[in-house]
Amino acid sequence: MVLLYLFAFVVFINCFYFILFSRFSLRVEDQVQVIQENNFPISLVVYAKNEASSLKEHIPLWLKQEYPEFEIILINDASFDDTLNVIELFEENNKNIKIVNVENNETFWGSKKYALTLGIKKASHQRMIFTGADCKPASNKWLNEIGSHFSSKKQIVLGYGPYNKKKGLLNKLIRFDTLLTAIQYFSFALVGIPYMGIGRNLAYSSNVYYDNGGFVSHMETQPGDDDLFINQVATKTNTAICFTKNSFTYSKSKSTWKQWISQKKKHLTTARLYQFKHQFLLSFYYISLLLFWIFSVITLSLLDWKIPLALIVFRFMVQYIVMYHAAKKLEEKDLIIWFPFLEIILIIFQFSIFSTYSWSKSNS
């Protein structure tokens, strides 16, 4: 009987998180606060390292953005391909393009944060939108959609950056992981606990950057220019979210399991530096998911199957309602039928990566 009570408690915790996530997924259109175009001048800051081919494709799309006043800051972070040549050619014909050419130095060797810091210093405008050279805007209204959420109070805007759809299990898993992450950071922001953003589609003001010392507090950690910075500076009053379809930026996903696992390990190096309340809320959610699947197998095997099955069905119903609407909002409807299968795989991989990382982590 104790086992059944424990399982019921785990199901309750799962459903508690799903209900929290419903703040985003069930948010109907007429409840979304649409801020009128403020037309603040925007600095689009683009980080590039060995991205010559992506820049050739995407710079014309950034230049075509329907926004009254913006500049493009192109950061070449010590690339050894034709990145610098490509951006110099575009600069010649476009007055609103500025180049920041970063050369490696001993103190900040290979530091993306150092490169971004130089790009931010180059920006003429207070409000900045950040993306990567490999990120394709969903429309020519991208800057307008993100920029319109700036106001005197809202100095941070969290956007969404999905990955392109391809065939194969790995692509589905990466997009599922990205979808879950977005549901979490959007939902937590809506309840007043913003904890991260993604560098592929993120905006904040120079006031927020300079008033909080930029990346100084975590400069020694290679990743984290997006999530660690937002974790440090975001509050319930200064953060807005933008998830309209025109505001997405699309990227290519990792093509091998090894690359994706390496990326997940990098995320762990930043997650362990989140504020304690954020670490607790996220860890508790993951643990509750892991326990749900463990207890599902145990209770169905050892107890009368009727009550455990009822709890499982109830939990999946709540999850499906929440996840269906979120996936629909974020253009990932094809993942819906894969939810249980992808959830199991993702939990196993996360547990494996975390276990390996905990034993072998280093400060290199």
C-alpha positions, 0 to 999 in steps of 0.5 A: 500500500505504501508503494501505491501511495508513493506512486500516487504522490509522484503522479501528483508531482508530475501533474503539478508541473504539467499544470504549471506548464499549461500557463504557456500551452493553454494561453489563448491568443486574446490573452497574449499581451501584444505590445504596440510597435514601440519602434525602438532602434535595434542592434542585431548582434550576430555571432559567427565562427567559421560560418561563411556559408550560413552568412551568405544565406542569412545576411540578406534575410536580416537586411530584409527585416521590416523594421524602421531603424536597425543595425547589424553587428557581425562578430567574426570570432577568429574564424579560419574560413572565409567568414571575414571576407563574406561579411566585409563584402556585405559591409561594403554595400550596406551602411547599417552593417558593422563588423567586429573582428575578434582575434585570439588572445591568451587571456580570452582564447576561444571565449564566445563571451569575450567576442560578444562583449566586443560586439555589445560595445560596438552596438549603437542602440540600447536594445539588442537582439541576439542570434547566431550566424546559422539561425534563419529568421522565420519571416521578415517580421522577426525583428518587429515581433521580438522588438515590439515586446521591449518597453520601459519595464520589459528589458529582456525578451525570450524567443524560441529557436527550433531546429529544422525537421529532418528524418531520423530518431536523433532529429526528433529527440533533439526537437523534442528536447528543445520543445520541452526546454522552451515550454519550461522557460516560457512557463516559468517566466509567465509565473514570475520565475524566469531562469534562462533564454537561448542565444539563437533568439534572445533580446536584452538592453544594454542597461541590463547588460552593463548594470549587472556587470555583463558576463564577468561573474561566469566568464570562466565558464565557456558556455552560458552567454545566454542561459547563465546571463539570463539566470543572473539578470531576469526578474518577473518584472523585466522579462517578456516572452515572444512565441509568435510563429513569425518570431522563430529562428530556425537552425540545423540540428546536430547530425550525430549522437556524439555531437548532441551528447557533447552539447548536452554535457555543455548544458550541464556545466551551466545548469549547475551554476543556476540559482538554487531555486531554479536548480531545485525546481528543474531537478525535482521535475526531472526526478519526478519523471524518472520515478514515474516510469520506475514506479509504473513498471514496479506497481503494474508488476507487483500490485493489482494493475487496476489502480496503477493503470488508472493513475498512469492513464490520468497522468498521460491525459493531463500531459497530453492536453498540455503538451499537445497545445504547446507543440501546436503553438511551437509548430512541432505537432508531428512529435505528439504521437512520439511523446511517451517514447521520446520521453523515455529515451530522453530520460535515459540519455539525461541520466546517463550523461549526468552520471558520466559528467558527475564522475568525469567533470573537469574545469578544462 
